[in-house]
Structures are given as structure tokens and as C-alpha cells.
Amino acid sequence: MARSSLTRDEVLEAAAALVKQHGPAALTMRKLAAELGTAVTSIYWHVGNRESLLDALVERTVQDMGAISPTGRTPAERVVSVARRLRRELRARPHLIAMVHERGLTERMFLPAQQALVHEVRAAGLHGTRAADAVRAIQFQIVGFVLVERNRERSPVQSPAETDLWEPGALPGDPSLSRALSRPPDPERLFLLSVRTLATALLGPPPR
């Protein structure tokens, strides 16, 4: 039996879930109606045609990406918190982010995170070109790291794998380094290490 009541938000939530799991190609009005237990005509009434639905999903994604609230006691800690949140959001919705990019709204989507970073670098005493460079360097680091992660996850199985190339005796005098390189990398730890190091360097005293 079709549902007697349905909201636009419920339609968009279900559509976003389908895109997250299977990509935009899997989103059809008929499949969406089946997921919601309603008639296809009800979907059209709430969101219009499929193209209008995709536009609404893009706008919703842009708004969701804007909900970033820095945490921490120092500007550097708050910068890291913004970076962690942005990475998490980008990784959680790759198909939706791709749709935003295809519609030319990437810069608008990143603006709230960029504004949060601007606030923190200014709180650290940076101004002008140095502040702009710091904001962009951090943003590029976040996005670049996510792109590398996605590429590694989607790449064919490597043979030999990176971890197979570093045998215990590969580095005489530093077996601990060989052992460390023979273990799979921890992306979360590496991300925090890189962002913290970058933030500390950028927000500290300028080089002489």
C-alpha cells in the first residue's frame, strides 16, 4: 500500500542514500518510489522530474558540507578539527561530491570550510597573502589526501604490494624502518600527522 504522507525531505534523504550506495545512475524515480513505498507520481509531486531531483540533491549536499564547527583550544587544533571533518564528509559521499563538481559548484561547497580556516589563521595572527597561502595549502592538503586515498582504494591489486617490497634487511642499520614500511599504512594517522605538521608550520612564526 502506498504511503499517504510523504515530505520533500524524506524524498531527498532516500535519494541521497541511493546515490551514496550505488551512484547517480542507480537513482530512478521508480526505484526511489519503491524505496519509499509510494507511487511514482508522489515523487514527481514533491521534487519534480529526475533532473530537478538531482539539482535538489546537489544543493542539499552543498548545504550539508557547510555545517562545520571548529573545536579545540588553539587555532592549530581548530584547523585540524576542520580538516578532519572535511575529510570525513568528502569520503562519506563521493558520488554526491562528484555531482556537485559536475555542476560547477565545488568552490561554493568548500566556502564554509574555507571561511572557518580563514577565521583560525587570522586568530593565529596571519594576514594578507600569508593567511591566504595558509588557508589554500591546508585545503589542498585535505582534498589531495582524499583523492590519493580514493585512488589507492580503487586501484587494481598490486603485485608485489608496497608492503612486500620492504624486507627486514632492506635497510641495513635501520631494521625498524624496514618493518614500519612493510606494514600497511594507517590513513587516519597519516592524515592527522600531515595536517598537524602543516598547520604548526604555517601558523608559527614566519621563516627568517
C-alpha angles and dihedrals in degrees: 000000000000118000114259095211130039134160131215090240091056091051092050092046092053092044091050090051091053092049092047092053103037110010131250094295090066092057109098126157091237094051091046091051090051091051090052096041094237141109123279089238089061091057091051090049092055102040109010120230127345094270090053089049091053090049090051091050091052092050091048091051091051090052093046091052089055094065097093119139116182119226132194141078099262134043090248092053091048091049089054090049090054090048093050092049093047093049091049093050093046092050093046095059112026095152093050091047089052089053090052090051093049090055093052096247100116095108092049090049092053095045097092092051090045090051090051090052091048090055092052098046089050090050087055089056100259121139141173120357094353091056092047091049091050093050093049095044090054093045092049090049092054096046094041092051091051091049091051090049092051092047092051091048093051098040121106118267107280121228113221094025121218090255091055093057096067110067119184092260097044093102111039111210094022110060091155089063091051090050092048092050091048091061122082112263120255104227095195093052093044092049093052091045093052096044094045092048092047094046093048092050095045097044096044128086113306116258116263 
